[in-house]
Amino acid sequence: MIAGIGVDLVDLARFERAVDRTPRLRERLFAERERMLPLRSLAGRYAAKEALIKALGGSDGVRWLDIVVDKSEDGDPFFTLSGTTAEAVTERGITALHVSMSHDGGAAMAFVVAEKGDAS
């Protein structure tokens, strides 16, 4: 059963200006293994993290650095969660997360579906 959905859109030029103005943004928003990625990729990951928060219904217990957007061998994105974020997801009864990301025309976007296991 779908427990929540979230979507986020990031303007790449605006994101780049924000990172240039505030270099510590990379450290506050992205895990160490994400930080060296190109800004275009970081913008997509930022959108995915924002969409996840929306799909969860809020940011209580969610920490940016506990959310990592990884890619499968096939290139499909997925979340690796840890710490209080993983606990918050479990406490909310979420059993699966699905994420889709795209870049086009100066924007990055992500869509997340949070699922709860079927109680029947």
N, CA, C and O atoms as a DFTB+ gen file, in Angstrom:
480 C
 N C O
     1  1       0.842      -1.164       0.000
     2  2       0.000       0.000       0.000
     3  2       0.903       1.247       0.000
     4  3       1.908       1.303       0.709
     5  1       0.527       2.221      -0.794
     6  2       1.296       3.469      -0.847
     7  2       1.044       4.269       0.422
     8  3      -0.101       4.551       0.773
     9  1       2.116       4.629       1.102
    10  2       2.027       5.412       2.334
    11  2       2.252       6.892       2.063
    12  3       1.781       7.741       2.819
    13  1       2.967       7.205       0.990
    14  2       3.223       8.595       0.661
    15  2       3.969       8.728      -0.647
    16  3       4.655       7.808      -1.091
    17  1       3.822       9.896      -1.256
    18  2       4.576      10.218      -2.459
    19  2       5.205      11.597      -2.281
    20  3       4.695      12.432      -1.535
    21  1       6.301      11.818      -2.963
    22  2       6.947      13.120      -2.917
    23  2       7.636      13.407      -4.226
    24  3       8.125      12.497      -4.895
    25  1       7.675      14.665      -4.591
    26  2       8.350      15.087      -5.813
    27  2       9.083      16.383      -5.512
    28  3       8.620      17.188      -4.704
    29  1      10.216      16.587      -6.154
    30  2      10.948      17.835      -5.993
    31  2      11.655      18.164      -7.300
    32  3      12.111      17.278      -8.023
    33  1      11.734      19.461      -7.586
    34  2      12.362      19.978      -8.794
    35  2      13.421      20.994      -8.379
    36  3      13.150      21.876      -7.564
    37  1      14.624      20.873      -8.937
    38  2      15.736      21.759      -8.602
    39  2      16.230      22.445      -9.868
    40  3      16.562      21.784     -10.851
    41  1      16.277      23.761      -9.838
    42  2      16.856      24.545     -10.925
    43  2      18.376      24.428     -10.806
    44  3      18.951      24.824      -9.793
    45  1      19.028      23.886     -11.837
    46  2      20.471      23.627     -11.762
    47  2      21.299      24.899     -11.566
    48  3      22.246      24.896     -10.779
    49  1      20.964      25.972     -12.258
    50  2      21.730      27.219     -12.119
    51  2      21.588      27.782     -10.705
    52  3      22.567      28.235     -10.112
    53  1      20.396      27.753     -10.179
    54  2      20.170      28.253      -8.817
    55  2      20.908      27.393      -7.792
    56  3      21.492      27.917      -6.843
    57  1      20.882      26.077      -7.983
    58  2      21.581      25.160      -7.083
    59  2      23.089      25.432      -7.120
    60  3      23.744      25.470      -6.079
    61  1      23.630      25.621      -8.319
    62  2      25.058      25.903      -8.464
    63  2      25.430      27.206      -7.746
    64  3      26.459      27.269      -7.072
    65  1      24.603      28.236      -7.887
    66  2      24.873      29.505      -7.190
    67  2      24.855      29.315      -5.679
    68  3      25.684      29.889      -4.973
    69  1      23.925      28.520      -5.181
    70  2      23.831      28.272      -3.739
    71  2      25.078      27.555      -3.230
    72  3      25.599      27.895      -2.167
    73  1      25.553      26.577      -3.973
    74  2      26.754      25.839      -3.568
    75  2      27.991      26.736      -3.654
    76  3      28.872      26.655      -2.799
    77  1      28.061      27.582      -4.673
    78  2      29.188      28.509      -4.803
    79  2      29.206      29.512      -3.653
    80  3      30.269      29.825      -3.116
    81  1      28.028      30.016      -3.273
    82  2      27.917      30.994      -2.183
    83  2      28.199      30.378      -0.817
    84  3      28.750      31.033       0.067
    85  1      27.814      29.105      -0.653
    86  2      27.923      28.428       0.641
    87  2      28.608      27.079       0.439
    88  3      27.937      26.049       0.369
    89  1      29.937      27.077       0.344
    90  2      30.659      25.830       0.069
    91  2      30.380      24.709       1.077
    92  3      30.453      23.532       0.725
    93  1      30.064      25.065       2.324
    94  2      29.796      24.023       3.326
    95  2      28.481      23.286       3.077
    96  3      28.175      22.305       3.754
    97  1      27.715      23.757       2.115
    98  2      26.458      23.098       1.779
    99  2      26.699      21.638       1.408
   100  3      25.908      20.768       1.774
   101  1      27.764      21.366       0.699
   102  2      28.087      19.975       0.334
   103  2      28.228      19.114       1.586
   104  3      27.740      17.985       1.626
   105  1      28.896      19.648       2.604
   106  2      29.120      18.892       3.841
   107  2      27.837      18.726       4.644
   108  3      27.669      17.721       5.336
   109  1      26.939      19.686       4.564
   110  2      25.690      19.627       5.335
   111  2      24.640      18.740       4.688
   112  3      23.812      18.154       5.386
   113  1      24.661      18.633       3.357
   114  2      23.591      17.937       2.639
   115  2      23.961      16.557       2.104
   116  3      23.089      15.723       1.859
   117  1      25.271      16.321       1.925
   118  2      25.673      15.102       1.230
   119  2      26.698      14.303       2.016
   120  3      27.611      14.862       2.623
   121  1      26.532      12.983       1.996
   122  2      27.499      12.082       2.617
   123  2      28.838      12.210       1.884
   124  3      28.897      12.651       0.736
   125  1      29.880      11.825       2.557
   126  2      31.224      11.979       2.004
   127  2      31.360      11.362       0.611
   128  3      32.003      11.947      -0.261
   129  1      30.769      10.200       0.396
   130  2      30.919       9.540      -0.908
   131  2      30.114      10.222      -2.014
   132  3      30.304       9.916      -3.191
   133  1      29.218      11.144      -1.651
   134  2      28.451      11.878      -2.655
   135  2      29.102      13.207      -3.028
   136  3      28.903      13.693      -4.141
   137  1      29.855      13.789      -2.142
   138  2      30.317      15.185      -2.264
   139  2      31.133      15.498      -3.501
   140  3      31.083      16.631      -3.979
   141  1      31.861      14.574      -4.029
   142  2      32.743      14.856      -5.165
   143  2      32.040      14.678      -6.513
   144  3      32.653      14.866      -7.564
   145  1      30.776      14.323      -6.482
   146  2      30.020      14.167      -7.729
   147  2      29.816      15.530      -8.387
   148  3      29.865      16.558      -7.712
   149  1      29.589      15.544      -9.690
   150  2      29.312      16.808     -10.385
   151  2      28.054      17.469      -9.816
   152  3      27.170      16.787      -9.298
   153  1      27.980      18.794      -9.916
   154  2      26.835      19.532      -9.377
   155  2      25.510      19.037      -9.942
   156  3      24.509      18.995      -9.226
   157  1      25.493      18.667     -11.198
   158  2      24.271      18.148     -11.820
   159  2      23.776      16.911     -11.064
   160  3      22.579      16.769     -10.814
   161  1      24.691      16.031     -10.709
   162  2      24.332      14.821      -9.955
   163  2      23.909      15.164      -8.533
   164  3      22.972      14.572      -7.997
   165  1      24.602      16.121      -7.926
   166  2      24.231      16.539      -6.571
   167  2      22.840      17.158      -6.546
   168  3      22.075      16.937      -5.606
   169  1      22.514      17.927      -7.568
   170  2      21.181      18.535      -7.639
   171  2      20.105      17.451      -7.700
   172  3      19.066      17.576      -7.053
   173  1      20.341      16.408      -8.458
   174  2      19.396      15.301      -8.525
   175  2      19.259      14.591      -7.196
   176  3      18.158      14.207      -6.798
   177  1      20.369      14.415      -6.511
   178  2      20.332      13.770      -5.201
   179  2      19.631      14.656      -4.171
   180  3      18.906      14.159      -3.310
   181  1      19.849      15.958      -4.262
   182  2      19.143      16.886      -3.381
   183  2      17.634      16.771      -3.615
   184  3      16.858      16.705      -2.661
   185  1      17.226      16.748      -4.870
   186  2      15.807      16.605      -5.202
   187  2      15.260      15.290      -4.644
   188  3      14.144      15.255      -4.126
   189  1      16.037      14.212      -4.746
   190  2      15.597      12.914      -4.238
   191  2      15.423      12.944      -2.727
   192  3      14.463      12.385      -2.199
   193  1      16.347      13.594      -2.034
   194  2      16.253      13.681      -0.571
   195  2      15.045      14.516      -0.156
   196  3      14.345      14.164       0.793
   197  1      14.800      15.609      -0.855
   198  2      13.624      16.441      -0.579
   199  2      12.342      15.654      -0.869
   200  3      11.392      15.710      -0.088
   201  1      12.312      14.933      -1.966
   202  2      11.134      14.141      -2.319
   203  2      10.895      13.039      -1.278
   204  3       9.748      12.719      -0.967
   205  1      11.962      12.468      -0.747
   206  2      11.829      11.461       0.303
   207  2      11.163      12.057       1.538
   208  3      10.246      11.460       2.100
   209  1      11.619      13.227       1.959
   210  2      11.025      13.882       3.126
   211  2       9.530      14.113       2.900
   212  3       8.725      13.905       3.808
   213  1       9.166      14.536       1.713
   214  2       7.752      14.751       1.387
   215  2       6.980      13.433       1.407
   216  3       5.858      13.388       1.911
   217  1       7.556      12.372       0.873
   218  2       6.887      11.074       0.864
   219  2       6.694      10.536       2.274
   220  3       5.740       9.803       2.535
   221  1       7.597      10.897       3.186
   222  2       7.491      10.452       4.575
   223  2       6.512      11.305       5.372
   224  3       6.161      10.953       6.498
   225  1       6.074      12.410       4.806
   226  2       5.118      13.266       5.492
   227  2       5.743      14.276       6.417
   228  3       5.044      14.898       7.217
   229  1       7.047      14.455       6.325
   230  2       7.723      15.459       7.152
   231  2       9.131      15.045       7.501
   232  3       9.553      13.921       7.230
   233  1       9.851      15.965       8.105
   234  2      11.276      15.756       8.356
   235  2      11.615      15.332       9.781
   236  3      12.793      15.254      10.127
   237  1      10.611      15.054      10.618
   238  2      10.901      14.619      11.990
   239  2      11.773      13.371      11.974
   240  3      11.402      12.358      11.381
   241  1      12.928      13.445      12.622
   242  2      13.843      12.312      12.705
   243  2      14.713      12.112      11.484
   244  3      15.535      11.196      11.458
   245  1      14.550      12.945      10.475
   246  2      15.304      12.778       9.230
   247  2      16.523      13.699       9.232
   248  3      16.416      14.893       9.510
   249  1      17.681      13.122       8.919
   250  2      18.925      13.886       8.817
   251  2      19.487      13.703       7.409
   252  3      19.542      12.593       6.880
   253  1      19.902      14.824       6.818
   254  2      20.421      14.800       5.444
   255  2      21.537      13.788       5.250
   256  3      21.561      13.068       4.252
   257  1      22.463      13.731       6.203
   258  2      23.632      12.870       6.020
   259  2      23.319      11.395       6.225
   260  3      24.148      10.535       5.926
   261  1      22.118      11.095       6.738
   262  2      21.681       9.707       6.882
   263  2      21.069       9.164       5.594
   264  3      20.748       7.979       5.505
   265  1      20.909      10.029       4.604
   266  2      20.306       9.633       3.331
   267  2      21.370       9.685       2.239
   268  3      21.949      10.739       1.976
   269  1      21.618       8.566       1.619
   270  2      22.557       8.507       0.495
   271  2      21.797       7.961      -0.705
   272  3      21.089       6.959      -0.601
   273  1      21.947       8.619      -1.826
   274  2      21.356       8.121      -3.067
   275  2      22.449       7.353      -3.801
   276  3      23.436       7.929      -4.259
   277  1      22.252       6.049      -3.902
   278  2      23.201       5.175      -4.589
   279  2      22.603       4.746      -5.914
   280  3      21.448       5.047      -6.215
   281  1      23.394       4.044      -6.700
   282  2      22.911       3.513      -7.985
   283  2      23.214       2.022      -8.046
   284  3      24.277       1.571      -7.618
   285  1      22.265       1.269      -8.583
   286  2      22.464      -0.166      -8.776
   287  2      23.429      -0.386      -9.932
   288  3      23.841       0.561     -10.603
   289  1      23.784      -1.647     -10.157
   290  2      24.661      -1.973     -11.292
   291  2      24.021      -1.566     -12.614
   292  3      24.722      -1.275     -13.583
   293  1      22.697      -1.544     -12.654
   294  2      21.963      -1.158     -13.861
   295  2      21.793       0.358     -13.972
   296  3      21.253       0.853     -14.962
   297  1      22.255       1.095     -12.957
   298  2      22.149       2.549     -12.973
   299  2      20.884       3.101     -12.346
   300  3      20.644       4.307     -12.393
   301  1      20.067       2.226     -11.755
   302  2      18.838       2.676     -11.113
   303  2      19.140       3.254      -9.726
   304  3      19.887       2.646      -8.959
   305  1      18.573       4.414      -9.394
   306  2      18.836       5.005      -8.084
   307  2      18.074       4.281      -6.973
   308  3      16.982       3.755      -7.189
   309  1      18.670       4.266      -5.785
   310  2      18.006       3.745      -4.595
   311  2      18.598       4.445      -3.374
   312  3      19.696       4.997      -3.432
   313  1      17.856       4.413      -2.275
   314  2      18.314       5.045      -1.044
   315  2      19.051       4.056      -0.163
   316  3      18.650       2.900      -0.031
   317  1      20.142       4.529       0.444
   318  2      20.792       3.826       1.531
   319  2      20.594       4.731       2.746
   320  3      21.093       5.856       2.786
   321  1      19.853       4.220       3.740
   322  2      19.519       5.021       4.915
   323  2      20.260       4.496       6.134
   324  3      20.545       3.304       6.242
   325  1      20.566       5.407       7.048
   326  2      21.223       5.025       8.287
   327  2      20.717       5.919       9.419
   328  3      19.902       6.816       9.201
   329  1      21.205       5.663      10.613
   330  2      20.945       6.530      11.761
   331  2      19.475       6.779      12.040
   332  3      18.629       5.900      11.871
   333  1      19.189       8.015      12.477
   334  2      17.821       8.366      12.866
   335  2      16.858       8.351      11.678
   336  3      15.656       8.151      11.854
   337  1      17.378       8.559      10.490
   338  2      16.501       8.515       9.311
   339  2      15.993       7.097       9.082
   340  3      14.806       6.898       8.828
   341  1      16.885       6.109       9.170
   342  2      16.465       4.710       9.021
   343  2      15.456       4.353      10.114
   344  3      14.478       3.653       9.852
   345  1      15.693       4.833      11.336
   346  2      14.765       4.575      12.443
   347  2      13.406       5.219      12.167
   348  3      12.369       4.599      12.398
   349  1      13.407       6.450      11.678
   350  2      12.157       7.163      11.395
   351  2      11.354       6.444      10.321
   352  3      10.130       6.352      10.415
   353  1      12.028       5.939       9.313
   354  2      11.344       5.208       8.239
   355  2      10.709       3.938       8.802
   356  3       9.559       3.627       8.491
   357  1      11.449       3.209       9.624
   358  2      10.928       1.991      10.244
   359  2       9.753       2.302      11.167
   360  3       8.736       1.607      11.142
   361  1       9.894       3.343      11.978
   362  2       8.821       3.730      12.900
   363  2       7.539       4.108      12.165
   364  3       6.441       3.907      12.685
   365  1       7.671       4.648      10.971
   366  2       6.496       5.024      10.175
   367  2       5.897       3.841       9.429
   368  3       4.900       3.985       8.723
   369  1       6.509       2.671       9.587
   370  2       5.980       1.467       8.958
   371  2       6.309       1.330       7.491
   372  3       5.713       0.510       6.793
   373  1       7.253       2.123       7.012
   374  2       7.632       2.071       5.602
   375  2       8.467       0.810       5.356
   376  3       9.452       0.560       6.049
   377  1       8.059       0.031       4.367
   378  2       8.770      -1.210       4.061
   379  2       9.534      -1.154       2.743
   380  3      10.402      -1.992       2.495
   381  1       9.221      -0.176       1.896
   382  2       9.925      -0.041       0.614
   383  2       9.884       1.417       0.165
   384  3       8.904       2.130       0.382
   385  1      10.970       1.831      -0.462
   386  2      11.062       3.169      -1.045
   387  2      11.449       3.020      -2.511
   388  3      12.334       2.236      -2.854
   389  1      10.781       3.777      -3.366
   390  2      11.077       3.766      -4.795
   391  2      11.423       5.189      -5.196
   392  3      10.714       6.127      -4.831
   393  1      12.507       5.360      -5.944
   394  2      12.920       6.695      -6.366
   395  2      13.227       6.693      -7.861
   396  3      13.821       5.755      -8.394
   397  1      12.808       7.764      -8.515
   398  2      13.129       7.987      -9.913
   399  2      13.672       9.404     -10.025
   400  3      13.140      10.329      -9.412
   401  1      14.733       9.572     -10.809
   402  2      15.374      10.870     -10.976
   403  2      15.545      11.161     -12.458
   404  3      15.690      10.246     -13.270
   405  1      15.527      12.463     -12.808
   406  2      15.728      12.859     -14.193
   407  2      16.361      14.251     -14.241
   408  3      16.183      15.060     -13.331
   409  1      17.102      14.511     -15.318
   410  2      17.702      15.824     -15.581
   411  2      17.328      16.232     -16.998
   412  3      17.421      15.435     -17.931
   413  1      16.901      17.491     -17.150
   414  2      16.592      17.981     -18.481
   415  2      16.400      19.491     -18.434
   416  3      15.867      20.020     -17.459
   417  1      16.825      20.176     -19.469
   418  2      16.546      21.593     -19.620
   419  2      16.910      22.461     -18.436
   420  3      16.164      23.378     -18.095
   421  1      18.031      22.198     -17.806
   422  2      18.457      23.037     -16.693
   423  2      17.792      22.711     -15.374
   424  3      17.835      23.517     -14.445
   425  1      17.176      21.539     -15.275
   426  2      16.506      21.155     -14.031
   427  2      16.792      19.695     -13.709
   428  3      17.044      18.874     -14.591
   429  1      16.744      19.406     -12.424
   430  2      16.825      18.029     -11.942
   431  2      15.556      17.781     -11.142
   432  3      15.099      18.654     -10.405
   433  1      14.987      16.585     -11.291
   434  2      13.786      16.279     -10.522
   435  2      13.853      14.862     -10.001
   436  3      14.559      14.007     -10.534
   437  1      13.092      14.639      -8.937
   438  2      13.010      13.296      -8.367
   439  2      11.586      13.048      -7.882
   440  3      10.877      13.968      -7.472
   441  1      11.192      11.784      -7.940
   442  2       9.879      11.344      -7.499
   443  2      10.097      10.131      -6.590
   444  3      10.829       9.208      -6.947
   445  1       9.463      10.136      -5.424
   446  2       9.629       9.038      -4.455
   447  2       8.259       8.504      -4.056
   448  3       7.320       9.264      -3.823
   449  1       8.169       7.181      -3.984
   450  2       6.986       6.505      -3.457
   451  2       7.421       5.714      -2.232
   452  3       8.373       4.937      -2.289
   453  1       6.714       5.919      -1.121
   454  2       6.955       5.162       0.108
   455  2       5.820       4.158       0.265
   456  3       4.645       4.507       0.150
   457  1       6.186       2.905       0.528
   458  2       5.195       1.838       0.677
   459  2       5.198       1.283       2.089
   460  3       6.235       1.212       2.749
   461  1       4.002       0.887       2.542
   462  2       3.844       0.137       3.784
   463  2       3.480      -1.278       3.400
   464  3       2.779      -1.509       2.415
   465  1       3.960      -2.220       4.183
   466  2       3.619      -3.616       3.910
   467  2       2.137      -3.860       4.085
   468  3       1.481      -3.200       4.891
   469  1       1.608      -4.809       3.330
   470  2       0.191      -5.152       3.393
   471  2      -0.080      -5.882       4.697
   472  3       0.575      -6.881       4.994
   473  1      -1.038      -5.395       5.481
   474  2      -1.368      -5.978       6.783
   475  2      -2.226      -7.219       6.672
   476  3      -2.458      -7.882       7.683
   477  1      -2.709      -7.564       5.485
   478  2      -3.616      -8.721       5.351
   479  2      -2.874     -10.023       5.259
   480  3      -3.493     -11.080       5.143
